Amino acid sequence: MLTRELPAISTGERQALRRAVQRTALVRVVLGAALVASLFAAYLLARGDDAKYAPLLPNDTTSVLVLDLSGSIGDFRKIGDTLRHVAREDERAGLVVFSDVAYELVPPGSPGRELSPFARFFTPVRKGGAFPVNPWDTAEFRGGTRISVGLAAAREALVREGVTRGSILLASDLDIVQDAEGVSQALVELRRTGIELRIVPLSPLPEHLAFFEQLVGRSAFLAESDPESRVATAPERRLGGALPWAFLLMGALLIGLMTVNERLLARLEVRA
């Protein structure tokens, strides 16, 4: 195989350059090892959760979705979006529905894909069309709104299953007219037991939205209050998608190391 020899400067002073040669060899080894390590780290991050679509449920928690199906809910699109999102990511979760009373439909820790069949009840038959009749669309169930009973049912399910790191995702219009004191007590109990709460607002009244913002903070909300807003985490809403920051930083480090490698170890050229 033919090789192209680059022109070089002959020297008889090899001994004088010995320390420079050793230093260059050491830098070459260190930079080479750093490049391989950063490339391997980037590979691991690309395969891990950091490069996935941002989950709605807090990482490393077992969650329960709590859906408000009271008579005041008229638009179920966000409920359908939430169920599909959790099912798509296959996040482990349970399911509770409530109005005046609460029912546990799926126990905590179930694969997210088990929630997918429920999404069809909260998806319009066609764009702008009506929603299918769901099993809970009855006068006996779809009464007033008592959010506290839904939160209590979810918390009891997490305790029953022995979950140490739990979370609740509440989709509701946040109506507290009949239940303000009960909701306050339920939120205090969640905070006491270390259960994180996230909320998908279903067109709440401004005063009801303000009530929850004051108690749990704006960062707990996964959508805006208007019906057209999509269900997404805060980084997704700000940036239009979930950015894998660790992967991007590792990529920047890899580029930086390659730049240093070219700068320090490039072949010395002497121009006439």
VOSEGU-450423 format. One record per residue (C-alpha): residue number from 1; x, z, y; residue in three letters. Coordinates in Angstrom, 3 decimals, m for minus. Example, Ala and Ser with C-alpha at 12.3 -4.5 7.8 and 13.67 -1.06 7.14 Angstrom:
<recs>
+-----+----------+----------+----------+------+
|  nr |       xx |       zz |       yy | rest |
+-----+----------+----------+----------+------+
|   1 |   12.300 |    7.800 |   m4.500 |  ALA |
|   2 |   13.670 |    7.140 |   m1.060 |  SER |
+-----+----------+----------+----------+------+
</recs>
This chain:
<recs>
+-----+----------+----------+----------+------+
|  nr |       xx |       zz |       yy | rest |
+-----+----------+----------+----------+------+
|   1 |    0.000 |    0.000 |    0.000 |  MET |
|   2 |    1.384 |   m1.002 |    3.392 |  LEU |
|   3 |    1.671 |    1.744 |    5.993 |  THR |
|   4 |    2.218 |    1.332 |    9.680 |  ARG |
|   5 |    5.131 |    3.381 |   10.966 |  GLU |
|   6 |    4.747 |    4.619 |   14.501 |  LEU |
|   7 |    7.863 |    4.460 |   16.685 |  PRO |
|   8 |    9.723 |    7.764 |   16.957 |  ALA |
|   9 |   12.745 |    9.107 |   18.792 |  ILE |
|  10 |   15.719 |    9.854 |   16.549 |  SER |
|  11 |   17.459 |   13.152 |   17.225 |  THR |
|  12 |   20.490 |   14.959 |   15.901 |  GLY |
|  13 |   19.408 |   18.252 |   17.393 |  GLU |
|  14 |   17.031 |   19.275 |   14.571 |  ARG |
|  15 |   18.390 |   22.829 |   14.531 |  GLN |
|  16 |   17.611 |   23.274 |   18.225 |  ALA |
|  17 |   14.030 |   22.214 |   17.613 |  LEU |
|  18 |   13.571 |   24.449 |   14.560 |  ARG |
|  19 |   11.539 |   27.149 |   16.323 |  ARG |
|  20 |    9.284 |   24.557 |   17.982 |  ALA |
|  21 |    8.688 |   22.902 |   14.602 |  VAL |
|  22 |    7.785 |   26.255 |   13.009 |  GLN |
|  23 |    5.471 |   27.133 |   15.900 |  ARG |
|  24 |    3.744 |   23.760 |   15.659 |  THR |
|  25 |    3.318 |   24.161 |   11.894 |  ALA |
|  26 |    1.786 |   27.627 |   12.366 |  LEU |
|  27 |   m0.634 |   26.368 |   15.025 |  VAL |
|  28 |   m1.562 |   23.463 |   12.747 |  ARG |
|  29 |   m2.357 |   25.828 |    9.856 |  VAL |
|  30 |   m4.385 |   28.244 |   12.028 |  VAL |
|  31 |   m6.396 |   25.487 |   13.696 |  LEU |
|  32 |   m6.973 |   23.759 |   10.357 |  GLY |
|  33 |   m8.281 |   26.978 |    8.810 |  ALA |
|  34 |  m10.520 |   27.635 |   11.832 |  ALA |
|  35 |  m11.915 |   24.094 |   11.669 |  LEU |
|  36 |  m12.712 |   24.397 |    7.956 |  VAL |
|  37 |  m14.290 |   27.854 |    8.454 |  ALA |
|  38 |  m16.482 |   26.732 |   11.363 |  SER |
|  39 |  m17.544 |   23.592 |    9.483 |  LEU |
|  40 |  m18.540 |   25.718 |    6.472 |  PHE |
|  41 |  m20.418 |   28.174 |    8.722 |  ALA |
|  42 |  m22.296 |   25.295 |   10.361 |  ALA |
|  43 |  m23.233 |   24.023 |    6.903 |  TYR |
|  44 |  m24.614 |   27.430 |    5.900 |  LEU |
|  45 |  m26.589 |   27.743 |    9.137 |  LEU |
|  46 |  m28.034 |   24.263 |    8.705 |  ALA |
|  47 |  m29.354 |   25.309 |    5.293 |  ARG |
|  48 |  m30.636 |   28.689 |    6.464 |  GLY |
|  49 |  m33.610 |   29.931 |    8.456 |  ASP |
|  50 |  m31.884 |   29.344 |   11.780 |  ASP |
|  51 |  m32.545 |   25.608 |   11.614 |  ALA |
|  52 |  m36.150 |   25.924 |   10.440 |  LYS |
|  53 |  m39.266 |   25.628 |   12.473 |  TYR |
|  54 |  m39.825 |   28.867 |   14.359 |  ALA |
|  55 |  m42.056 |   31.217 |   12.331 |  PRO |
|  56 |  m45.137 |   32.757 |   13.921 |  LEU |
|  57 |  m44.640 |   35.953 |   11.958 |  LEU |
|  58 |  m41.715 |   38.269 |   12.762 |  PRO |
|  59 |  m38.691 |   37.708 |   10.532 |  ASN |
|  60 |  m38.218 |   39.976 |    7.522 |  ASP |
|  61 |  m41.724 |   41.438 |    7.736 |  THR |
|  62 |  m44.791 |   41.307 |    5.521 |  THR |
|  63 |  m47.702 |   40.286 |    7.712 |  SER |
|  64 |  m51.482 |   40.273 |    7.723 |  VAL |
|  65 |  m53.491 |   37.695 |    9.663 |  LEU |
|  66 |  m56.543 |   39.313 |   11.267 |  VAL |
|  67 |  m59.173 |   36.737 |   12.277 |  LEU |
|  68 |  m62.057 |   37.448 |   14.644 |  ASP |
|  69 |  m65.207 |   35.691 |   13.347 |  LEU |
|  70 |  m67.702 |   37.450 |   15.590 |  SER |
|  71 |  m70.601 |   35.615 |   17.217 |  GLY |
|  72 |  m68.715 |   35.280 |   20.523 |  SER |
|  73 |  m66.131 |   32.903 |   18.960 |  ILE |
|  74 |  m67.208 |   29.309 |   19.486 |  GLY |
|  75 |  m63.977 |   27.347 |   19.096 |  ASP |
|  76 |  m62.028 |   27.915 |   15.884 |  PHE |
|  77 |  m59.235 |   25.380 |   16.467 |  ARG |
|  78 |  m56.532 |   27.955 |   17.133 |  LYS |
|  79 |  m57.514 |   29.854 |   13.990 |  ILE |
|  80 |  m57.072 |   26.647 |   11.981 |  GLY |
|  81 |  m53.734 |   25.937 |   13.684 |  ASP |
|  82 |  m52.504 |   29.449 |   12.904 |  THR |
|  83 |  m53.456 |   29.237 |    9.220 |  LEU |
|  84 |  m51.814 |   25.815 |    8.840 |  ARG |
|  85 |  m48.641 |   26.979 |   10.592 |  HIS |
|  86 |  m48.240 |   29.994 |    8.291 |  VAL |
|  87 |  m49.090 |   27.902 |    5.216 |  ALA |
|  88 |  m46.602 |   25.167 |    6.207 |  ARG |
|  89 |  m43.769 |   27.660 |    6.570 |  GLU |
|  90 |  m44.966 |   29.504 |    3.416 |  ASP |
|  91 |  m44.546 |   32.822 |    5.192 |  GLU |
|  92 |  m45.706 |   35.772 |    3.102 |  ARG |
|  93 |  m48.943 |   37.164 |    4.518 |  ALA |
|  94 |  m52.354 |   38.648 |    3.818 |  GLY |
|  95 |  m55.686 |   37.771 |    5.422 |  LEU |
|  96 |  m58.436 |   39.942 |    6.946 |  VAL |
|  97 |  m61.571 |   38.690 |    8.709 |  VAL |
|  98 |  m63.772 |   40.887 |   10.863 |  PHE |
|  99 |  m66.756 |   41.122 |   13.166 |  SER |
| 100 |  m68.572 |   44.470 |   13.145 |  ASP |
| 101 |  m66.949 |   45.104 |    9.761 |  VAL |
| 102 |  m63.745 |   43.858 |    8.156 |  ALA |
| 103 |  m63.043 |   42.204 |    4.801 |  TYR |
| 104 |  m59.658 |   41.743 |    3.146 |  GLU |
| 105 |  m59.567 |   38.248 |    1.625 |  LEU |
| 106 |  m55.897 |   37.937 |    0.654 |  VAL |
| 107 |  m53.559 |   40.907 |    0.014 |  PRO |
| 108 |  m50.307 |   41.319 |    1.984 |  PRO |
| 109 |  m47.268 |   39.653 |    0.459 |  GLY |
| 110 |  m49.139 |   36.589 |   m0.798 |  SER |
| 111 |  m47.403 |   33.200 |   m0.367 |  PRO |
| 112 |  m48.483 |   31.521 |    2.848 |  GLY |
| 113 |  m49.695 |   28.463 |    0.958 |  ARG |
| 114 |  m52.604 |   30.563 |   m0.336 |  GLU |
| 115 |  m53.996 |   30.573 |    3.217 |  LEU |
| 116 |  m54.136 |   26.784 |    3.386 |  SER |
| 117 |  m57.605 |   26.425 |    1.766 |  PRO |
| 118 |  m59.122 |   28.639 |    4.477 |  PHE |
| 119 |  m57.893 |   26.331 |    7.256 |  ALA |
| 120 |  m60.513 |   23.684 |    6.463 |  ARG |
| 121 |  m63.297 |   26.020 |    7.601 |  PHE |
| 122 |  m61.680 |   26.171 |   11.055 |  PHE |
| 123 |  m60.911 |   22.477 |   11.521 |  THR |
| 124 |  m63.422 |   20.074 |   13.146 |  PRO |
| 125 |  m64.905 |   17.508 |   10.765 |  VAL |
| 126 |  m63.717 |   14.853 |   13.213 |  ARG |
| 127 |  m62.062 |   14.923 |   16.603 |  LYS |
| 128 |  m64.392 |   16.632 |   19.036 |  GLY |
| 129 |  m66.896 |   17.251 |   16.241 |  GLY |
| 130 |  m68.471 |   20.413 |   14.864 |  ALA |
| 131 |  m66.783 |   22.845 |   12.514 |  PHE |
| 132 |  m67.806 |   23.099 |    8.842 |  PRO |
| 133 |  m70.111 |   25.943 |    7.896 |  VAL |
| 134 |  m67.925 |   28.774 |    6.628 |  ASN |
| 135 |  m68.889 |   31.561 |    4.195 |  PRO |
| 136 |  m68.899 |   34.132 |    7.014 |  TRP |
| 137 |  m71.228 |   32.213 |    9.324 |  ASP |
| 138 |  m74.177 |   34.506 |    8.734 |  THR |
| 139 |  m76.251 |   36.711 |   11.014 |  ALA |
| 140 |  m75.291 |   39.726 |    8.901 |  GLU |
| 141 |  m71.557 |   39.195 |    9.434 |  PHE |
| 142 |  m71.187 |   37.401 |   12.779 |  ARG |
| 143 |  m72.341 |   40.219 |   15.023 |  GLY |
| 144 |  m70.442 |   42.111 |   17.689 |  GLY |
| 145 |  m66.687 |   42.399 |   18.088 |  THR |
| 146 |  m64.906 |   45.507 |   16.825 |  ARG |
| 147 |  m61.221 |   44.660 |   16.845 |  ILE |
| 148 |  m60.284 |   48.185 |   15.792 |  SER |
| 149 |  m61.843 |   47.770 |   12.327 |  VAL |
| 150 |  m59.851 |   44.570 |   11.729 |  GLY |
| 151 |  m56.584 |   46.209 |   12.784 |  LEU |
| 152 |  m57.348 |   49.289 |   10.683 |  ALA |
| 153 |  m58.087 |   47.174 |    7.588 |  ALA |
| 154 |  m54.799 |   45.299 |    7.998 |  ALA |
| 155 |  m52.802 |   48.504 |    8.517 |  ARG |
| 156 |  m54.405 |   50.153 |    5.459 |  GLU |
| 157 |  m53.599 |   47.070 |    3.350 |  ALA |
| 158 |  m49.934 |   47.212 |    4.389 |  LEU |
| 159 |  m49.745 |   50.943 |    3.623 |  VAL |
| 160 |  m51.465 |   50.450 |    0.252 |  ARG |
| 161 |  m48.922 |   47.802 |   m0.765 |  GLU |
| 162 |  m46.031 |   50.069 |    0.222 |  GLY |
| 163 |  m44.789 |   47.705 |    2.935 |  VAL |
| 164 |  m42.005 |   49.288 |    4.980 |  THR |
| 165 |  m41.701 |   46.514 |    7.578 |  ARG |
| 166 |  m45.133 |   45.204 |    8.432 |  GLY |
| 167 |  m46.635 |   43.052 |   11.152 |  SER |
| 168 |  m50.106 |   41.896 |   12.176 |  ILE |
| 169 |  m51.141 |   38.582 |   13.721 |  LEU |
| 170 |  m54.477 |   38.973 |   15.513 |  LEU |
| 171 |  m56.542 |   35.915 |   16.473 |  ALA |
| 172 |  m59.404 |   37.079 |   18.698 |  SER |
| 173 |  m61.234 |   36.674 |   21.987 |  ASP |
| 174 |  m60.060 |   40.265 |   22.659 |  LEU |
| 175 |  m63.579 |   41.461 |   23.520 |  ASP |
| 176 |  m63.331 |   45.240 |   23.975 |  ILE |
| 177 |  m66.752 |   45.907 |   25.538 |  VAL |
| 178 |  m67.971 |   47.853 |   22.482 |  GLN |
| 179 |  m64.604 |   49.064 |   21.254 |  ASP |
| 180 |  m62.115 |   49.848 |   24.043 |  ALA |
| 181 |  m61.343 |   53.388 |   22.873 |  GLU |
| 182 |  m61.124 |   52.343 |   19.223 |  GLY |
| 183 |  m58.729 |   49.497 |   20.070 |  VAL |
| 184 |  m56.493 |   51.816 |   22.096 |  SER |
| 185 |  m56.293 |   54.277 |   19.207 |  GLN |
| 186 |  m55.615 |   51.462 |   16.709 |  ALA |
| 187 |  m52.746 |   50.122 |   18.823 |  LEU |
| 188 |  m51.245 |   53.609 |   19.122 |  VAL |
| 189 |  m51.427 |   53.960 |   15.330 |  GLU |
| 190 |  m49.691 |   50.598 |   14.834 |  LEU |
| 191 |  m46.919 |   51.646 |   17.199 |  ARG |
| 192 |  m46.560 |   54.988 |   15.384 |  ARG |
| 193 |  m46.177 |   53.327 |   11.988 |  THR |
| 194 |  m43.780 |   50.643 |   13.304 |  GLY |
| 195 |  m46.120 |   47.697 |   12.687 |  ILE |
| 196 |  m45.472 |   44.848 |   15.136 |  GLU |
| 197 |  m48.479 |   43.076 |   16.662 |  LEU |
| 198 |  m48.694 |   39.429 |   17.729 |  ARG |
| 199 |  m51.791 |   37.857 |   19.261 |  ILE |
| 200 |  m53.411 |   34.425 |   19.363 |  VAL |
| 201 |  m55.965 |   34.632 |   22.219 |  PRO |
| 202 |  m59.226 |   32.728 |   21.695 |  LEU |
| 203 |  m60.385 |   32.059 |   25.277 |  SER |
| 204 |  m60.597 |   35.729 |   26.313 |  PRO |
| 205 |  m62.044 |   36.947 |   29.599 |  LEU |
| 206 |  m59.317 |   37.703 |   32.168 |  PRO |
| 207 |  m60.043 |   41.450 |   32.158 |  GLU |
| 208 |  m59.814 |   41.621 |   28.351 |  HIS |
| 209 |  m56.565 |   39.662 |   28.374 |  LEU |
| 210 |  m55.146 |   42.019 |   31.010 |  ALA |
| 211 |  m56.125 |   45.035 |   28.885 |  PHE |
| 212 |  m54.028 |   43.826 |   25.940 |  PHE |
| 213 |  m51.151 |   42.608 |   28.113 |  GLU |
| 214 |  m50.887 |   46.087 |   29.579 |  GLN |
| 215 |  m50.768 |   47.723 |   26.137 |  LEU |
| 216 |  m48.630 |   45.301 |   24.090 |  VAL |
| 217 |  m46.836 |   43.128 |   26.670 |  GLY |
| 218 |  m47.026 |   39.404 |   27.400 |  ARG |
| 219 |  m44.344 |   38.570 |   24.837 |  SER |
| 220 |  m46.736 |   39.450 |   21.991 |  ALA |
| 221 |  m48.924 |   36.395 |   22.750 |  PHE |
| 222 |  m48.395 |   33.185 |   20.763 |  LEU |
| 223 |  m50.542 |   30.925 |   22.937 |  ALA |
| 224 |  m52.076 |   30.701 |   26.370 |  GLU |
| 225 |  m55.675 |   31.786 |   26.823 |  SER |
| 226 |  m57.159 |   28.290 |   27.308 |  ASP |
| 227 |  m58.520 |   26.511 |   24.200 |  PRO |
| 228 |  m56.211 |   23.488 |   24.546 |  GLU |
| 229 |  m52.945 |   25.437 |   24.344 |  SER |
| 230 |  m51.115 |   25.197 |   21.041 |  ARG |
| 231 |  m50.154 |   28.132 |   18.858 |  VAL |
| 232 |  m46.392 |   28.590 |   19.080 |  ALA |
| 233 |  m43.702 |   31.175 |   19.620 |  THR |
| 234 |  m42.415 |   31.817 |   23.140 |  ALA |
| 235 |  m39.190 |   29.708 |   22.686 |  PRO |
| 236 |  m41.257 |   26.788 |   21.378 |  GLU |
| 237 |  m43.596 |   26.897 |   24.366 |  ARG |
| 238 |  m40.704 |   27.058 |   26.844 |  ARG |
| 239 |  m38.499 |   24.410 |   25.280 |  LEU |
| 240 |  m40.944 |   22.232 |   23.361 |  GLY |
| 241 |  m39.471 |   23.222 |   19.998 |  GLY |
| 242 |  m37.527 |   25.857 |   18.187 |  ALA |
| 243 |  m33.814 |   25.462 |   18.878 |  LEU |
| 244 |  m31.342 |   26.651 |   16.201 |  PRO |
| 245 |  m29.092 |   28.441 |   18.676 |  TRP |
| 246 |  m26.562 |   29.765 |   16.148 |  ALA |
| 247 |  m26.141 |   26.281 |   14.657 |  PHE |
| 248 |  m25.694 |   24.735 |   18.129 |  LEU |
| 249 |  m23.118 |   27.363 |   19.108 |  LEU |
| 250 |  m21.205 |   26.787 |   15.890 |  MET |
| 251 |  m21.271 |   23.037 |   16.576 |  GLY |
| 252 |  m19.894 |   23.657 |   20.081 |  ALA |
| 253 |  m17.133 |   25.849 |   18.603 |  LEU |
| 254 |  m16.238 |   23.102 |   16.133 |  LEU |
| 255 |  m15.972 |   20.538 |   18.936 |  ILE |
| 256 |  m13.867 |   22.959 |   20.971 |  GLY |
| 257 |  m11.448 |   23.532 |   18.089 |  LEU |
| 258 |  m11.107 |   19.786 |   17.548 |  MET |
| 259 |  m10.337 |   19.343 |   21.249 |  THR |
| 260 |   m7.655 |   22.058 |   21.133 |  VAL |
| 261 |   m6.233 |   20.480 |   17.984 |  ASN |
| 262 |   m5.898 |   17.098 |   19.688 |  GLU |
| 263 |   m4.452 |   18.654 |   22.828 |  ARG |
| 264 |   m1.781 |   20.795 |   21.170 |  LEU |
| 265 |   m0.890 |   18.736 |   18.123 |  LEU |
| 266 |   m1.077 |   15.169 |   19.392 |  ALA |
| 267 |    1.957 |   12.961 |   18.792 |  ARG |
| 268 |    4.394 |   13.059 |   21.690 |  LEU |
| 269 |    4.562 |    9.718 |   23.446 |  GLU |
| 270 |    7.415 |    8.751 |   25.730 |  VAL |
| 271 |    6.695 |    5.876 |   28.047 |  ARG |
| 272 |    9.415 |    3.639 |   29.506 |  ALA |
+-----+----------+----------+----------+------+
</recs>
